[in-house]
């Protein structure tokens, strides 16, 4: 005997339940976040320039059609991010956050998205190669002197993994600045912040780690002095491949998420 068909009302009920279970509830952003995002967007696009007055909380409240407390919450978020400052007249002014704040936010986003060191390595290879190539063409005597001073300080600190890793991070930041391209300088910084602790790890656990790092830095400086693009890019590639090998020799896995690697960094090697 064939089963009886469902009544139209029963079928409609099941269909309604299926539809209702298919979608999540819509999350409406808080009003203060919309205020903050609107002002931030104006600053980042350049329509509001650093130092330009934004207005008072009361004036902004009237423009956005929200109460003053909502504006105050939005402004507080912008002040924390470095996008807004208060003048002595208590008026609000646009400001550009230091790139370290922007990059640290991007670094946190990378951690939240569980990026791996392999992804960082691939992206960093492209950015560092571009930076050194540009630097060969435009580097100034002042930048060469700064790089030389960095290497001298690193040579004196080669038995101190913490200080050496700081100087290694500074060296690569200087190279990016020497490229004369602010997009390259800003783009490499978020990954640089995540790479920074690994230099200390490698110098502690790989006997020749510090020596090879300094050898590469000296070779890069000489290539820059000679403005030899081929030599500079060859050494940069060698330097980054060396980092990858040292990272793996230190007992770490390129395909693990960054956060998990850092969680294990303080543990003794297996």
C-alpha positions as CSV (number, residue, x, y, z in Angstrom):
1,X,0.0,0.0,0.0
2,X,1.4,3.4,-1.0
3,X,2.0,5.9,1.8
4,X,-0.5,8.7,1.9
5,X,0.8,12.0,0.6
6,X,1.4,14.7,3.1
7,X,-1.3,17.3,3.3
8,X,-0.4,20.7,1.8
9,X,-0.4,22.3,5.3
10,X,2.0,19.6,6.7
11,X,4.3,20.0,3.7
12,X,4.3,23.7,4.1
13,X,5.2,23.4,7.8
14,X,8.1,21.2,7.0
15,X,9.3,23.5,4.3
16,X,9.1,26.5,6.6
17,X,11.1,24.7,9.3
18,X,13.8,23.7,6.7
19,X,14.0,27.3,5.5
20,X,14.2,28.6,9.1
21,X,17.1,26.3,9.9
22,X,19.1,27.2,6.8
23,X,20.1,30.7,7.8
24,X,21.9,32.2,10.7
25,X,20.6,35.3,12.4
26,X,21.8,38.5,10.8
27,X,24.3,40.3,13.0
28,X,23.7,44.1,12.8
29,X,26.9,46.1,13.7
30,X,26.6,48.3,16.7
31,X,26.1,52.0,15.7
32,X,29.4,53.1,17.2
33,X,31.2,50.7,15.0
34,X,29.5,52.1,11.9
35,X,30.5,55.6,13.0
36,X,34.2,54.5,13.5
37,X,34.3,52.7,10.2
38,X,32.9,55.7,8.3
39,X,35.5,58.1,9.8
40,X,38.3,55.5,9.3
41,X,37.3,55.1,5.7
42,X,37.5,58.8,5.1
43,X,41.0,58.9,6.6
44,X,42.4,55.9,4.7
45,X,41.1,57.1,1.4
46,X,42.7,60.5,1.9
47,X,39.4,62.5,1.9
48,X,40.3,63.4,5.5
49,X,43.9,64.3,5.8
50,X,46.2,64.0,8.9
51,X,45.8,67.2,11.0
52,X,42.4,68.1,9.5
53,X,39.7,68.9,12.0
54,X,36.8,66.3,12.2
55,X,34.6,68.2,14.5
56,X,33.3,67.8,18.0
57,X,31.4,64.8,19.4
58,X,28.2,66.9,19.3
59,X,28.7,68.0,15.7
60,X,29.4,64.4,14.6
61,X,26.4,63.2,16.5
62,X,24.2,65.6,14.4
63,X,25.9,64.5,11.2
64,X,25.4,60.8,11.8
65,X,22.0,61.2,13.4
66,X,23.1,59.3,16.6
67,X,23.5,60.4,20.2
68,X,26.7,61.7,21.6
69,X,27.5,58.6,23.7
70,X,27.5,56.5,20.4
71,X,30.0,58.9,18.8
72,X,32.1,58.8,21.9
73,X,32.4,55.0,21.7
74,X,33.3,55.2,18.0
75,X,35.9,57.9,18.7
76,X,37.5,55.9,21.5
77,X,38.0,53.0,19.1
78,X,39.6,55.3,16.5
79,X,41.9,56.9,19.2
80,X,43.1,53.4,20.2
81,X,43.9,52.7,16.6
82,X,45.8,56.0,16.1
83,X,43.3,57.4,13.6
84,X,42.0,60.3,15.7
85,X,43.6,62.6,18.2
86,X,42.3,65.4,20.4
87,X,43.7,68.9,20.2
88,X,44.1,71.2,23.2
89,X,40.8,72.8,22.1
90,X,39.2,69.3,22.7
91,X,38.3,69.2,19.0
92,X,39.0,66.0,17.1
93,X,41.6,65.7,14.4
94,X,42.4,63.1,11.8
95,X,45.8,61.4,12.1
96,X,47.5,58.5,10.3
97,X,48.4,55.6,12.6
98,X,52.0,54.5,12.7
99,X,52.5,51.7,10.3
100,X,53.5,49.5,13.2
101,X,49.9,49.7,14.5
102,X,48.5,48.8,11.2
103,X,50.9,46.0,10.7
104,X,50.3,44.6,14.2
105,X,46.6,44.5,13.4
106,X,47.3,42.6,10.2
107,X,49.6,40.3,12.1
108,X,46.8,39.5,14.5
109,X,44.5,38.8,11.6
110,X,47.0,36.4,10.1
111,X,47.2,34.5,13.4
112,X,43.3,34.4,13.6
113,X,43.2,33.0,10.1
114,X,45.7,30.3,11.1
115,X,48.2,31.2,8.4
116,X,51.2,28.9,8.2
117,X,54.9,29.7,8.1
118,X,55.0,28.2,4.6
119,X,52.5,30.9,3.5
120,X,54.6,33.6,5.3
121,X,57.8,32.3,3.7
122,X,56.3,32.3,0.2
123,X,55.0,35.9,0.6
124,X,58.1,37.1,2.3
125,X,60.3,35.7,-0.5
126,X,58.4,37.8,-3.1
127,X,58.5,41.0,-0.9
128,X,62.1,40.8,0.1
129,X,63.3,40.0,-3.4
130,X,61.4,43.1,-4.7
131,X,62.8,45.2,-1.9
132,X,66.4,44.3,-2.5
133,X,66.0,44.8,-6.3
134,X,64.6,48.3,-5.8
135,X,67.2,49.1,-3.2
136,X,70.0,48.4,-5.6
137,X,68.8,51.2,-7.8
138,X,68.0,53.9,-5.3
139,X,69.9,53.2,-2.0
140,X,71.5,56.3,-0.5
141,X,74.9,56.5,1.3
142,X,73.0,57.2,4.5
143,X,71.1,53.9,4.2
144,X,74.3,52.0,3.5
145,X,75.8,53.5,6.6
146,X,72.7,52.4,8.7
147,X,72.9,48.9,7.4
148,X,76.7,48.8,8.1
149,X,76.0,50.0,11.7
150,X,73.4,47.3,12.1
151,X,75.8,44.6,11.0
152,X,78.5,45.9,13.3
153,X,76.1,45.8,16.3
154,X,74.9,42.3,15.3
155,X,78.5,41.1,15.1
156,X,79.0,42.2,18.7
157,X,75.8,40.6,19.8
158,X,76.2,37.2,18.0
159,X,76.2,35.3,21.3
160,X,73.0,37.0,22.4
161,X,70.1,35.4,20.5
162,X,67.5,37.9,21.7
163,X,69.5,41.0,20.7
164,X,70.6,39.3,17.5
165,X,67.0,38.6,16.5
166,X,66.1,42.2,17.1
167,X,68.9,43.4,14.9
168,X,68.0,40.9,12.2
169,X,64.4,42.3,12.2
170,X,65.8,45.9,12.0
171,X,68.1,44.9,9.1
172,X,65.2,43.7,7.0
173,X,63.1,46.8,7.9
174,X,66.1,49.0,6.8
175,X,66.3,47.1,3.5
176,X,62.6,47.7,2.9
177,X,63.0,51.4,3.6
178,X,66.1,51.5,1.3
179,X,63.9,50.4,-1.5
180,X,62.3,53.8,-1.6
181,X,58.9,52.1,-2.0
182,X,56.6,52.7,0.9
183,X,54.1,50.0,-0.3
184,X,56.9,47.4,0.0
185,X,57.9,48.8,3.4
186,X,54.3,48.6,4.7
187,X,53.5,45.3,3.0
188,X,56.4,43.3,4.5
189,X,56.0,44.5,8.1
190,X,53.0,42.3,9.2
191,X,54.8,39.1,8.2
192,X,58.0,40.6,9.6
193,X,56.4,40.8,13.1
194,X,55.5,37.1,12.9
195,X,58.9,36.1,11.6
196,X,60.8,38.1,14.3
197,X,60.7,35.4,17.1
198,X,62.0,32.7,14.8
199,X,65.4,34.3,14.4
200,X,66.0,33.9,18.1
201,X,64.8,30.2,17.9
202,X,67.2,29.4,15.1
203,X,70.1,31.1,16.7
204,X,69.5,29.2,19.9
205,X,69.1,25.8,18.4
206,X,71.1,25.8,15.2
207,X,74.9,26.1,16.0
208,X,75.8,27.9,12.8
209,X,72.6,30.0,12.7
210,X,74.1,33.3,13.8
211,X,77.2,33.0,11.7
212,X,75.2,32.3,8.5
213,X,72.8,35.1,9.2
214,X,75.7,37.6,9.5
215,X,77.4,36.2,6.5
216,X,74.3,36.8,4.4
217,X,73.8,40.4,5.8
218,X,77.4,41.3,5.0
219,X,77.1,39.9,1.4
220,X,73.8,41.8,0.9
221,X,75.4,45.0,2.0
222,X,78.4,44.5,-0.4
223,X,76.0,43.8,-3.3
224,X,74.1,47.0,-2.5
225,X,77.3,49.0,-2.4
226,X,78.1,47.6,-5.8
227,X,74.5,48.1,-7.0
228,X,74.7,44.5,-8.3
229,X,71.1,43.4,-8.6
230,X,72.0,39.8,-9.7
231,X,74.3,39.3,-6.7
232,X,71.9,41.0,-4.3
233,X,68.9,38.8,-5.3
234,X,71.0,35.7,-5.3
235,X,72.1,36.3,-1.7
236,X,68.6,37.3,-0.6
237,X,67.1,34.0,-2.0
238,X,70.0,32.1,-0.3
239,X,69.4,33.9,3.0
240,X,65.7,33.1,3.0
241,X,66.2,29.5,2.0
242,X,68.7,29.3,4.9
243,X,66.0,30.6,7.3
244,X,63.7,27.8,6.1
245,X,66.3,25.1,6.7
246,X,67.2,26.6,10.1
247,X,63.5,26.7,11.1
248,X,63.1,23.0,10.2
249,X,66.3,22.0,11.9
250,X,65.1,23.8,15.0
251,X,62.3,21.3,15.1
252,X,59.5,23.4,13.6
253,X,57.0,22.5,10.9
254,X,56.4,25.0,8.1
255,X,52.9,23.8,7.6
256,X,51.8,24.4,11.2
257,X,49.7,27.5,11.9
258,X,51.9,30.3,13.3
259,X,50.1,30.4,16.6
260,X,50.7,26.7,17.2
261,X,54.4,27.0,16.4
262,X,54.8,29.9,18.9
263,X,53.0,27.9,21.5
264,X,55.6,25.2,21.2
265,X,58.6,27.5,20.9
266,X,59.3,27.6,24.6
267,X,59.1,23.9,24.9
268,X,62.4,21.9,24.8
269,X,63.2,20.3,21.5
270,X,62.0,16.7,21.2
